[in-house]
Structures are given as C-alpha cells and as structure tokens.
Amino acid sequence: MQCNRMGRWSLALSLAAACSFDATGRPAEGTEDSSGDEESSDSGGSSASSESDASTGSSESDASSGTTQSTGDGDGDGDTATGDGDGDGDGDGDGDGDGDGSTGDGDGDGDGCTTDDFERTLHVADATVTAPMMVASAGVGDFAYSVVEGEGEVLFLWDEPCPREMYLWGLVWDSQPGATNNDPDSYWVSLDSGPEIQWVYGCTSGGTAPGWSWQPLTIPEDNPMGGFCDSVSRAVLTVPAGTHTIRLRNREFAPAVDESAAVVRLLLTTDSERVPMLPGD
C-alpha cells in the first residue's frame, strides 16, 4: 500500500574516533624556506591533494631543479598558505589529519570515510537465531521464522567503519500482502540496545504477489482517527562507527510455517531512493 507520509526515526548513538600521524619535511639542499621553517610539502599526495604550480604559492617542491616554494611548513593542515595538503596527518596532536592526500577521503577529517552512497547486506545464514525462531531454506536462501507470538529472535551483527545515516530493507515473507489482511507480517526491531519499534511490513506490501518481497522499515505514527497503516513513516537509523546489532523479534502468532512472518536478509543503505528487487523482477 502507499504510505501517507514519510518521516524520520533516529536512534541517537555516539562514537567518534580520530587519528593523527606525524608528517615532516625539509627544503631541497642548498635552498632555504623564506618563511623561516626548514620544511616543505610532501610531493606525493592523491589526486585531491593541494598541489599547484608556483604561481599559486603551493607547497610543492621541485626536486629536479633544487628549488623550493616558500609556503610549506609541514604542518599538514591542508591550507594553501602553510600546509602540505597531503592529508596524512599534521603532527599537531589534534588528530584532524586535515587535507585529503593518499590516506584521506577529501572531507578533511582524515578518517577515510566518504559521503558516497553505501550499502551492506546482512544474511540470516550469518546471524544468531534464538528459539523458537527457526531456520529453513528456500530458493531465496536461508530464512528465519517463528510461529510463537512475541518469541524467537534473529540477531544480525556487523562492524561499521564510518558513521552513517542508513535506511533498512528486509527480504520478507507475506502470505497475504497488504494492510487489510490479518496475517502475520510484522516484527519488533531494535538497533543495538535501543528501544524496539513495531515494523508491520504488511503496511507497504500491498500490490505485491504473495511470497517474498523487499519491504522498507517503517514505523506507525499516532493517528487516532485512522487505521493502523494509514500513517507510517520511513525509519532512518543513525549508525556511528563501531560494532552494531539489529535484532528482529517475532511479533505475531502463525498457524503454520507458510503463514508466518519470515526474513531472509536485510539491506542497509545510505541511498533513500534505493529500491532492492528480487532476481527476475
């Protein structure tokens, strides 16, 4: 079915890491840095490093001519007046590693993280399953299911090297797609030690065929004048760098396996427009 409006759900977590690396340099033999420092810039940065010709006053040294530009002080902070721009650490102890260079990503924080779209897949086959949640196999892969209301969990574990805001999709089973059917089509979902949210994927499965489909993680909003699925919002997970878990706990009773809620894998993506598809769709 079509969700009425989209919002944001954020689990506030915080973790920060910073690294600094020493960077030293010296002017070419027989020359002297006019700034008084005896350091010149690293000449081997990446394509995004702050190299330029002498007319711009860059901190690039010319080994073949034995001359040195007069702006490099080796502090590595990436500015055009005094820095080497290689981004491999400035040695000033603040851990910012300014610049991009061969070890940075161009955002100036020296952590190797980028703002490019990113995604990862978490499989039930690699997860921890707690009874009465069970694992079985189908053409789409191993899947987890429980027929007991409120019991049975599947725990997905992964390491995230960079802080990101991510959207979650699940490859799930719905025997009667859509919001109007009273069939098992939901989980309790939590990120790390955060609160559980109620994920009724039947609210978005309308229009798909019975069986497996990719459904986005949404949460219901307060709507006392309407039905349960009349107002849901897209969940956004705030994920800092570090080790994380996503836990799915069964929510509804099922009379049989083929009528239960079931999940094969999860997709985490930074792209809000990403819509995963089954093979052949």
Sequence and secondary structure as in RCSB ss.txt:
>XXXX:A:sequence
MQCNRMGRWSLALSLAAACSFDATGRPAEGTEDSSGDEESSDSGGSSASSESDASTGSSESDASSGTTQSTGDGD
GDGDTATGDGDGDGDGDGDGDGDGDGSTGDGDGDGDGCTTDDFERTLHVADATVTAPMMVASAGVGDFAYSVVEG
EGEVLFLWDEPCPREMYLWGLVWDSQPGATNNDPDSYWVSLDSGPEIQWVYGCTSGGTAPGWSWQPLTIPEDNPM
GGFCDSVSRAVLTVPAGTHTIRLRNREFAPAVDESAAVVRLLLTTDSERVPMLPGD
>XXXX:A:secstr
   S                        TT   TTS S    S   TTS    GGGT   EETTTTEE TT  S 
    TTT     S  SSSS    S TTTS SSSS S    S  EEEEEGGGSEEETT EEEEETTEEEEE  STT
  EEEEEEEESS EEEEEEEEEEESS STTS S  EEEEEETTS  EEEEGGGT TTS SEEEEEE EEE   TT
S TTSSEEE  EEE SEEEEEEEEE S  SSGGGS EEEEEEEES TT     TT 
